[in-house]
Amino acid sequence: MGMDAFTIAIEKLVYGGDGIGRRDGKAVFVPHSVPGDELLVRTVAEKKSYARAEIVRVVRPGEGRVPPTCPHFARCGGCDWQQLEYPRQVEAKRRILEELFHHRLPGTRDLEVAMIPCPQPFGYRSRARMQVHLGREKTSVGFFRAGSHAVQDVESCPLFQPALNEALRELRRAASGKGGVTRDDFREIDLACSGDAWVVGWPGDGTTLRKQVGDFHYEAAPGAFFQANDLLVEELAAQVSRCAGGGGAALDLYSGVGLFSLPLSRSFGAVTAVERSLAASRRCATCAAEAGRVNVMAVCADVAAWLRAQQGRGFDCVVLDPPRSGVAPGVMGEVARLAPETVVYASCDPQTLVRDLGALDANAYRVESVTGLDMFPQAYHFETVVKLTKTAP
């Protein structure tokens, strides 16, 4: 194919954010394209089974192509799909999720896969990790450019809630040397907000924010994990609780600060929350105590090791909410050994999700529902909640 320019039609969007078309039978991945686009593109990388190309010119736009909102789009690596109107983003994610499940887990081919949209496609983020480059001539504060470690300077982000942009302005002020912070103090800084309050997570600063989700309050530090979309986090927790149902005992694995543990405590007699991070586990215990949920037990332990040590303990439901990399090897086998009636898996990466679900015996557990939540408008990421039930012996 060579490093030449050619015309290509885009068929669909794929996980990772690119559009895909074909030339001479070979798949060609094109960033910032939309289904139905006819594009003049230039090859930037050629592999044996596929190629990557960049847009030279839009010959004929596909339906739903719109001008990007942000002037940094296509340079900043934070967004993938600002060129596509929001309802089509939601449908593209639903199709990606559906195709992945139907292909990798054939037993789900008769299931309808849903994707819940975000109430607003911009101004939803309450957390962000900013990159600070202290250059000789200019200090840049922003995000890594796509595919590099060069920092795209960003004065404000349309994905941020207003208070988070306030935090970004304070970070930029401090980084420019006007805030009493020396130029060698930081390179990567976390920002967070809750309502009108915001925090810049300076190194060594233990400041936390109080977050309300439904009836419960949580303490979250800027650098610790907590869902970044305040507009859908309550729906995420509600989806997990609905799938879990109720019963005597629930096990919440990778529980963090207890986002799912506290709601589960209303429908289960006892909830065990297992989390490796000591700070997060302590916050879970504190939040449960403040809410009067005495039936929540926070355990600070490695999930895989803790599961291997369990003998004879019964749980009606096991909830998993692992990091993007999915669960550690052996965890799904240990979950199956506990033999809960219901398994609920919340995931931010559908590829590791289907990998982990594939480790469960399909004859022992059946996928009952698959629901996506678009927690990340303008990017290709999304959350998924899957309910599995134990089949009759």
C-alpha positions as CSV (number, residue, x, y, z in Angstrom):
1,M,0.0,0.0,0.0
2,G,2.9,2.3,0.8
3,M,2.8,5.8,2.3
4,D,0.4,7.0,-0.3
5,A,-2.9,8.8,-0.3
6,F,-6.1,7.0,-1.3
7,T,-9.9,7.2,-0.8
8,I,-11.7,5.0,1.6
9,A,-15.2,4.5,3.0
10,I,-15.6,4.1,6.7
11,E,-17.9,1.2,7.7
12,K,-18.1,1.5,11.5
13,L,-16.4,2.7,14.7
14,V,-14.5,0.1,16.8
15,Y,-13.3,-0.1,20.4
16,G,-10.2,2.1,20.7
17,G,-12.0,5.0,18.9
18,D,-11.0,4.5,15.3
19,G,-13.2,4.1,12.3
20,I,-12.6,1.1,10.1
21,G,-12.7,0.8,6.3
22,R,-11.1,-1.6,3.8
23,R,-8.7,-1.4,1.0
24,D,-7.9,-4.4,-1.2
25,G,-9.4,-6.6,1.6
26,K,-7.1,-5.2,4.3
27,A,-8.6,-3.4,7.3
28,V,-7.6,0.3,7.6
29,F,-8.0,2.1,10.9
30,V,-8.7,5.9,10.7
31,P,-8.9,8.1,13.8
32,H,-11.5,10.9,14.0
33,S,-13.6,9.3,11.3
34,V,-17.3,8.5,11.4
35,P,-19.4,5.7,9.7
36,G,-20.4,6.7,6.2
37,D,-17.4,9.0,5.7
38,E,-15.7,9.0,2.3
39,L,-12.2,10.2,3.1
40,L,-8.9,10.9,1.4
41,V,-6.4,9.4,3.8
42,R,-2.7,8.8,4.0
43,T,-1.1,5.6,5.4
44,V,1.0,6.2,8.5
45,A,1.6,2.6,9.5
46,E,1.4,-0.6,7.7
47,K,1.2,-4.1,9.3
48,K,0.8,-7.5,7.8
49,S,-3.0,-7.7,8.5
50,Y,-4.0,-4.1,8.8
51,A,-2.9,-0.5,8.3
52,R,-3.4,2.8,10.0
53,A,-4.1,6.0,8.2
54,E,-4.7,9.7,8.9
55,I,-7.4,12.0,7.3
56,V,-6.1,14.3,4.6
57,R,-9.5,15.5,3.6
58,V,-13.2,14.7,4.1
59,V,-14.5,14.0,0.6
60,R,-18.1,13.3,1.7
61,P,-19.1,13.4,5.4
62,G,-21.0,10.6,6.9
63,E,-24.3,11.2,8.7
64,G,-23.9,12.8,12.1
65,R,-20.5,14.4,11.4
66,V,-20.3,17.7,13.3
67,P,-17.6,20.3,13.9
68,P,-15.6,19.5,17.1
69,T,-16.4,21.7,20.1
70,C,-12.8,21.9,21.4
71,P,-10.1,23.7,19.5
72,H,-7.6,21.1,20.8
73,F,-9.5,18.1,19.4
74,A,-7.4,15.7,17.3
75,R,-4.2,16.9,19.0
76,C,-5.2,16.3,22.6
77,G,-5.5,12.6,23.5
78,G,-8.5,13.1,25.8
79,C,-11.3,12.8,23.3
80,D,-11.9,10.5,20.3
81,W,-15.4,11.3,18.9
82,Q,-16.2,15.0,19.1
83,Q,-16.6,14.9,15.4
84,L,-19.8,12.7,15.8
85,E,-23.1,13.9,17.2
86,Y,-23.8,12.5,20.6
87,P,-26.8,10.1,20.0
88,R,-24.7,8.3,17.3
89,Q,-21.8,8.0,19.8
90,V,-24.2,6.2,22.2
91,E,-25.4,3.8,19.4
92,A,-21.8,3.2,18.3
93,K,-20.9,2.1,21.8
94,R,-24.0,-0.1,22.1
95,R,-23.1,-1.9,18.9
96,I,-19.4,-2.3,19.9
97,L,-20.6,-3.9,23.2
98,E,-23.2,-6.1,21.5
99,E,-20.8,-7.3,18.8
100,L,-18.1,-8.1,21.4
101,F,-20.5,-10.1,23.6
102,H,-22.2,-12.0,20.8
103,H,-18.9,-12.9,19.2
104,R,-16.9,-13.9,22.3
105,L,-19.8,-15.3,24.4
106,P,-22.1,-17.0,22.0
107,G,-24.6,-17.8,24.7
108,T,-25.5,-14.1,24.8
109,R,-26.6,-13.8,21.1
110,D,-30.3,-13.7,22.0
111,L,-29.7,-10.9,24.7
112,E,-30.5,-7.3,24.0
113,V,-27.6,-5.1,24.9
114,A,-28.5,-1.6,26.2
115,M,-26.4,1.6,26.4
116,I,-27.6,4.3,28.8
117,P,-26.7,7.8,27.6
118,C,-25.2,10.5,29.8
119,P,-27.7,13.3,30.6
120,Q,-25.3,15.8,29.0
121,P,-22.4,15.1,26.6
122,F,-20.2,18.0,27.9
123,G,-19.4,19.4,31.3
124,Y,-19.8,16.1,33.1
125,R,-16.3,15.3,34.5
126,S,-15.5,15.8,38.1
127,R,-12.0,14.4,38.1
128,A,-8.9,14.5,35.8
129,R,-5.2,13.8,35.8
130,M,-3.3,16.7,34.3
131,Q,0.2,16.6,32.9
132,V,2.6,19.5,33.7
133,H,5.6,20.1,31.4
134,L,8.0,22.6,32.9
135,G,9.8,23.7,29.7
136,R,12.7,26.2,29.4
137,E,10.6,28.7,27.5
138,K,7.0,27.7,28.3
139,T,5.1,25.7,31.0
140,S,2.4,23.5,29.5
141,V,-0.5,22.2,31.6
142,G,-2.9,19.8,29.8
143,F,-3.2,16.2,28.5
144,F,-0.8,14.0,26.6
145,R,-1.3,14.3,22.8
146,A,-2.6,11.2,21.1
147,G,0.1,8.5,20.9
148,S,2.8,10.6,22.6
149,H,4.1,12.0,25.9
150,A,4.1,15.6,24.5
151,V,1.7,17.8,26.6
152,Q,-1.1,19.6,24.8
153,D,-1.5,22.9,26.6
154,V,-5.2,23.2,27.7
155,E,-6.6,26.4,29.3
156,S,-10.0,24.8,29.9
157,C,-11.7,21.6,28.9
158,P,-15.3,21.4,27.7
159,L,-15.7,18.0,29.4
160,F,-15.0,19.5,32.8
161,Q,-17.6,20.7,35.2
162,P,-17.2,24.4,35.9
163,A,-15.6,23.8,39.3
164,L,-13.0,21.4,37.7
165,N,-12.1,24.2,35.2
166,E,-11.6,26.4,38.3
167,A,-9.2,23.9,39.7
168,L,-7.4,23.7,36.3
169,R,-7.0,27.5,36.3
170,E,-5.4,27.3,39.8
171,L,-3.0,24.6,38.7
172,R,-2.0,26.7,35.7
173,R,-1.5,29.8,38.0
174,A,0.7,27.7,40.3
175,A,2.6,26.1,37.5
176,S,3.5,29.5,36.1
177,G,5.4,30.2,39.3
178,K,2.8,32.6,40.8
179,G,1.4,30.3,43.4
180,G,4.4,29.8,45.7
181,V,5.2,26.3,44.3
182,T,8.7,25.8,43.0
183,R,9.2,24.6,39.4
184,D,10.5,21.2,40.5
185,D,7.5,20.2,42.8
186,F,5.3,18.3,40.3
187,R,4.9,16.8,36.9
188,E,1.5,15.0,37.2
189,I,-1.4,16.5,39.2
190,D,-4.9,15.2,40.0
191,L,-7.9,17.5,40.0
192,A,-11.3,16.8,41.6
193,C,-14.5,18.7,42.3
194,S,-17.8,18.1,44.1
195,G,-20.5,20.7,43.4
196,D,-18.8,24.1,43.7
197,A,-15.9,22.8,45.7
198,W,-12.6,21.8,44.0
199,V,-9.2,20.4,45.0
200,V,-5.8,20.4,43.4
201,G,-4.0,17.3,44.5
202,W,-0.6,18.7,45.3
203,P,2.0,16.0,46.3
204,G,1.8,15.2,50.0
205,D,-1.6,17.0,50.4
206,G,-4.2,14.7,52.0
207,T,-7.2,16.8,51.2
208,T,-10.3,14.9,50.3
209,L,-13.7,15.8,48.9
210,R,-17.1,14.7,50.1
211,K,-19.1,13.1,47.3
212,Q,-22.8,12.3,47.6
213,V,-24.2,9.4,45.5
214,G,-27.9,8.8,46.2
215,D,-28.4,8.6,50.0
216,F,-24.8,8.0,50.8
217,H,-21.7,10.2,51.3
218,Y,-18.2,9.2,50.4
219,E,-14.7,10.6,51.0
220,A,-12.5,10.7,47.9
221,A,-9.0,12.0,47.4
222,P,-8.0,13.6,44.1
223,G,-5.5,10.8,43.2
224,A,-7.6,7.9,44.5
225,F,-10.1,6.2,42.2
226,F,-13.7,7.4,42.1
227,Q,-16.0,7.5,39.1
228,A,-15.4,10.8,37.2
229,N,-19.0,11.2,35.8
230,D,-21.2,12.6,38.6
231,L,-24.2,12.6,36.3
232,L,-24.3,8.8,35.8
233,V,-22.6,7.5,39.0
234,E,-25.9,7.1,40.9
235,E,-27.4,5.2,38.0
236,L,-24.3,3.0,37.9
237,A,-24.7,2.1,41.6
238,A,-28.4,1.6,41.1
239,Q,-27.8,-0.8,38.2
240,V,-25.4,-2.9,40.3
241,S,-27.9,-3.0,43.2
242,R,-30.7,-4.0,41.0
243,C,-28.7,-6.8,39.4
244,A,-27.5,-8.0,42.9
245,G,-31.0,-8.3,44.3
246,G,-30.9,-9.2,48.0
247,G,-30.2,-11.9,50.4
248,G,-28.1,-12.9,53.4
249,A,-24.6,-12.0,52.4
250,A,-22.9,-10.1,49.6
251,L,-19.2,-9.9,48.7
252,D,-18.0,-6.7,47.0
253,L,-14.5,-7.3,45.4
254,Y,-12.3,-4.3,44.4
255,S,-14.7,-2.3,46.5
256,G,-12.7,1.0,46.6
257,V,-14.4,3.5,49.0
258,G,-17.6,1.5,49.0
259,L,-19.6,2.9,46.1
260,F,-21.5,-0.3,45.8
261,S,-21.0,-1.7,49.3
262,L,-23.1,0.9,51.0
263,P,-26.2,0.5,48.7
264,L,-25.8,-3.3,48.9
265,S,-26.1,-3.1,52.7
266,R,-29.7,-2.1,52.4
267,S,-30.7,-5.4,50.7
268,F,-28.2,-7.8,52.2
269,G,-27.8,-8.9,55.8
270,A,-24.0,-8.5,55.6
271,V,-21.6,-7.0,53.0
272,T,-17.9,-7.8,52.9
273,A,-15.9,-5.2,51.0
274,V,-12.5,-6.3,49.9
275,E,-10.1,-3.6,48.7
276,R,-6.2,-3.6,48.4
277,S,-5.8,0.1,49.0
278,L,-5.5,0.8,52.7
279,A,-6.6,4.4,52.3
280,A,-9.7,3.4,50.2
281,S,-10.6,0.6,52.6
282,R,-10.4,2.9,55.6
283,R,-12.6,5.4,53.8
284,C,-15.1,2.7,53.1
285,A,-15.2,1.7,56.8
286,T,-15.6,5.4,57.8
287,C,-18.4,6.1,55.3
288,A,-20.2,3.0,56.4
289,A,-20.0,3.9,60.0
290,E,-21.2,7.5,59.3
291,A,-24.2,6.1,57.4
292,G,-25.0,3.7,60.3
293,R,-24.4,0.6,58.0
294,V,-23.0,-1.6,60.7
295,N,-23.5,-4.6,58.4
296,V,-20.6,-3.5,56.1
297,M,-17.2,-5.1,56.9
298,A,-14.2,-3.4,55.1
299,V,-11.3,-5.8,54.5
300,C,-8.0,-4.5,53.3
301,A,-6.4,-7.3,51.3
302,D,-5.3,-8.5,47.9
303,V,-8.5,-9.9,46.3
304,A,-6.9,-13.0,44.8
305,A,-5.1,-13.9,48.0
306,W,-8.1,-13.2,50.2
307,L,-10.3,-15.4,48.0
308,R,-7.9,-18.3,48.1
309,A,-8.0,-18.2,51.9
310,Q,-11.8,-18.5,52.2
311,Q,-13.1,-21.9,53.3
312,G,-16.7,-22.7,53.8
313,R,-18.0,-19.1,53.5
314,G,-21.2,-18.6,51.6
315,F,-22.3,-15.5,49.7
316,D,-25.6,-15.0,47.9
317,C,-24.0,-12.5,45.5
318,V,-20.5,-11.5,44.4
319,V,-19.9,-8.1,42.9
320,L,-16.7,-7.4,41.0
321,D,-15.5,-3.9,40.0
322,P,-11.8,-4.4,39.0
323,P,-9.5,-1.9,37.3
324,R,-9.2,-1.6,33.5
325,S,-6.9,-4.6,33.4
326,G,-9.6,-6.9,34.8
327,V,-9.3,-9.4,37.6
328,A,-6.1,-11.2,38.5
329,P,-5.5,-14.7,37.2
330,G,-7.5,-17.3,39.2
331,V,-10.0,-14.8,40.6
332,M,-12.9,-16.0,38.5
333,G,-12.2,-19.6,39.4
334,E,-12.3,-18.7,43.1
335,V,-15.6,-16.8,42.6
336,A,-17.1,-19.9,40.9
337,R,-15.8,-22.0,43.9
338,L,-17.8,-19.8,46.3
339,A,-20.9,-20.7,44.1
340,P,-23.0,-17.5,44.7
341,E,-26.5,-17.5,43.2
342,T,-25.7,-14.2,41.4
343,V,-22.5,-12.6,40.1
344,V,-22.4,-8.9,39.1
345,Y,-19.4,-7.6,37.1
346,A,-19.0,-3.9,36.6
347,S,-16.2,-3.0,34.1
348,C,-14.7,0.0,32.4
349,D,-13.1,-2.2,29.7
350,P,-15.4,-4.6,27.7
351,Q,-12.4,-6.6,26.3
352,T,-11.1,-7.6,29.7
353,L,-14.7,-8.1,30.8
354,V,-15.5,-10.7,28.2
355,R,-12.1,-12.3,28.8
356,D,-12.9,-12.7,32.5
357,L,-16.5,-13.9,32.0
358,G,-15.2,-16.5,29.5
359,A,-13.2,-18.0,32.5
360,L,-16.5,-18.9,34.1
361,D,-18.1,-22.2,33.2
362,A,-20.9,-21.3,30.8
363,N,-22.8,-24.4,32.0
364,A,-22.6,-23.1,35.6
365,Y,-23.4,-19.4,35.0
366,R,-25.7,-17.7,32.5
367,V,-25.5,-14.1,31.5
368,E,-28.8,-12.6,32.3
369,S,-28.3,-8.9,31.3
370,V,-25.7,-6.6,29.7
371,T,-26.1,-2.9,30.3
372,G,-23.6,-0.2,29.1
373,L,-23.5,3.2,30.7
374,D,-21.9,6.1,28.7
375,M,-19.8,7.5,31.5
376,F,-17.3,9.0,29.0
377,P,-19.0,11.0,26.2
378,Q,-16.7,12.2,23.4
379,A,-14.3,9.2,24.2
380,Y,-14.7,5.6,23.2
381,H,-14.7,4.3,26.8
382,F,-17.8,3.2,28.7
383,E,-18.9,1.2,31.7
384,T,-20.7,-2.1,31.6
385,V,-22.7,-3.9,34.2
386,V,-23.3,-7.6,33.6
387,K,-25.6,-9.9,35.7
388,L,-25.0,-13.6,35.8
389,T,-27.1,-16.3,37.6
390,K,-26.2,-19.8,38.6
391,T,-27.9,-22.4,36.4
392,A,-29.9,-25.2,38.0
393,P,-27.7,-28.3,38.8
